[in-house]
Amino acid sequence: MPKVPVTDACLWLRHIDDESFRGALASIHPGSRVALTVDGEPVDFERMATGSNAQPTMGFKPVGAAKTHWQLLYEAQKGQSVELAFRGSLG
C-alpha cells in the first residue's frame, strides 16, 4: 500500500513512495477532486491549480470536512508516514 509522510498542510506527490500511485494522481487535472483514504479514513483532495509560471503544482489540498481531518493529522503525526488508497474520483 502506498505511503506518504505527513509533512505539510497539503499532499505533495513527490513524497508518495509508490510510483504508479503517484503517476495516477499526477494525471488528475488541476481543480479536479479525488477521494482517498488516509490511514483508513476518507479524505477528499483537490488538485492544486497551475502556478503563475505556467508550471503544474504537483500537490493536492484537502477540501470540505477533510480539511480539518488532515490538519489534525498533520498536528498529531507530522513527519510520520500514513497509508493511502483510492476511494474514487469526485470529478
C-alpha positions as a printed NumPy array, in Angstrom:
array([[  0.   ,   0.   ,   0.   ],
       [  1.371,   3.449,  -0.911],
       [  2.638,   5.627,   1.913],
       [  3.347,   9.32 ,   2.314],
       [  4.865,  11.256,   5.217],
       [  2.602,  13.985,   6.599],
       [  4.852,  16.999,   6.053],
       [  2.575,  19.887,   5.204],
       [ -0.993,  21.188,   5.109],
       [ -1.313,  19.56 ,   1.674],
       [ -0.377,  16.282,  -0.031],
       [  2.74 ,  16.575,  -2.228],
       [  3.127,  13.994,  -4.979],
       [  6.927,  13.836,  -4.681],
       [  6.575,  12.415,  -1.166],
       [  4.447,   9.4  ,  -2.165],
       [  6.614,   6.276,  -2.16 ],
       [  4.686,   4.346,  -4.851],
       [  5.487,   5.441,  -8.407],
       [  2.3  ,   4.094, -10.013],
       [  0.066,   5.692,  -7.359],
       [  1.972,   8.968,  -7.739],
       [  1.554,   8.763, -11.523],
       [ -2.185,   8.149, -11.256],
       [ -2.58 ,  11.223,  -9.058],
       [ -0.354,  13.29 , -11.359],
       [ -2.725,  12.571, -14.262],
       [ -5.608,  14.319, -12.471],
       [ -6.302,  17.783, -13.866],
       [ -5.94 ,  20.908, -11.699],
       [ -9.198,  21.709,  -9.927],
       [-10.403,  18.088, -10.073],
       [-11.104,  16.203,  -6.897],
       [-10.179,  12.725,  -5.795],
       [-11.489,  10.619,  -2.927],
       [ -8.734,   8.868,  -0.959],
       [ -8.416,   7.036,   2.288],
       [ -5.601,   8.153,   4.551],
       [ -4.834,   5.523,   7.189],
       [ -8.315,   4.123,   6.557],
       [-10.116,   7.464,   6.965],
       [-11.881,   9.105,   3.994],
       [-10.21 ,  12.33 ,   2.88 ],
       [-11.177,  14.315,  -0.23 ],
       [ -8.471,  16.261,  -2.046],
       [ -8.424,  18.759,  -4.913],
       [ -5.537,  19.016,  -7.366],
       [ -3.844,  22.379,  -6.907],
       [ -4.025,  24.982,  -9.661],
       [ -1.225,  25.544, -12.138],
       [  1.233,  28.135, -10.831],
       [  1.652,  31.671, -12.165],
       [  4.753,  30.436, -14.02 ],
       [  2.523,  28.011, -16.037],
       [  4.12 ,  25.033, -14.288],
       [  1.776,  22.441, -12.751],
       [  1.634,  22.38 ,  -8.965],
       [  2.28 ,  18.771,  -8.028],
       [  0.09 ,  18.66 ,  -4.96 ],
       [ -3.398,  18.25 ,  -3.598],
       [ -5.154,  20.283,  -0.934],
       [ -7.736,  18.74 ,   1.386],
       [-11.281,  20.013,   0.827],
       [-14.507,  20.127,   2.782],
       [-14.64 ,  18.302,   6.104],
       [-11.384,  16.578,   5.138],
       [ -9.546,  19.855,   5.641],
       [ -9.994,  19.627,   9.414],
       [ -9.115,  15.92 ,   9.473],
       [ -5.881,  16.488,   7.527],
       [ -4.921,  19.438,   9.758],
       [ -5.415,  17.331,  12.897],
       [ -3.416,  14.519,  11.322],
       [ -0.64 ,  16.978,  10.469],
       [ -0.524,  18.274,  14.039],
       [ -0.572,  14.788,  15.593],
       [  1.624,  12.839,  13.147],
       [  3.892,  15.384,  11.455],
       [  6.727,  13.532,   9.74 ],
       [  5.139,  10.097,  10.16 ],
       [  4.088,   8.028,   7.161],
       [  0.437,   7.21 ,   6.516],
       [ -1.13 ,   4.761,   4.055],
       [ -3.048,   5.992,   1.002],
       [ -5.673,   4.317,  -1.181],
       [ -8.156,   5.429,  -3.827],
       [-11.857,   5.585,  -2.943],
       [-12.876,   7.061,  -6.294],
       [-12.961,  10.287,  -8.228],
       [-15.176,  13.207,  -7.285],
       [-14.874,  14.909, -10.683]])
